[in-house]
Amino acid sequence: MKLKKLTILLIFPACAVLIPATSFCKKEENLKYKKAAALKLNQRGIRAQQVRQYSLAFKSFKEASELDPGNAEYLNNAGVALLQSGKPEQALLYLKNAVARNSGYSRAYYNIGVCYQKLKRTLPALENYKKAVSLEPRIPEYHFNLGLMYSRANKKNEAMQSFQTFLKLAPPSYKKPIADAKKRIKELSKK
């Protein structure tokens, strides 16, 4: 049995265009291939980060974001690799692009806060940590860093509240940060 080639008729105002259905299939297959390749590059980048090969990690994440431009995670990861390489200004570009692609991606706001914190820019760090907390209030690290920035901004009550929230959310395995948060609360309560 011989299969006939399927043709789809798309009608636009004042014109009709014939497009073979196979072109849609090829585009979809190409898109699936690109997404799969991007995922593999992202995984390679994560492995490179784990062994502190930040330039390879960055390159992998950047290539992943080019193959799958709608995925904010890849841009976020590229920004983190730059941040880990000691390049917070460059990291900001990638992280800001990540939130431009997905304004609900809390991890990118958190990482933008980390960049500003490294650059000793307290107010932008504070705003980005607050945004991260507003999007995902159950992540303990967000509250800890928010507490740090409130402390820098001399907002004692807000800092104590953030550290207390961190303590409520932090798993027992966070021994060192828990001890640090308790110490900071004690110091803040003396002021």
Secondary structure, DSSP 4 states (H G I P E B T S, - for coil): -PPPPPEEEEEETTEEEEEEHHHHHHHHHHHHHHHHHHHHHHHHHHHHHHTT-HHHHHHHHHHHHHHSTT-HHHHHHHHHHHHHTT-HHHHHHHHHHHHHH-TT-HHHHHHHHHHHHHTT-HHHHHHHHHHHHHH-TT-HHHHHHHHHHHHHTT-HHHHHHHHHHHHHHS-TT-HHHHHHHHHHHHHHHH-
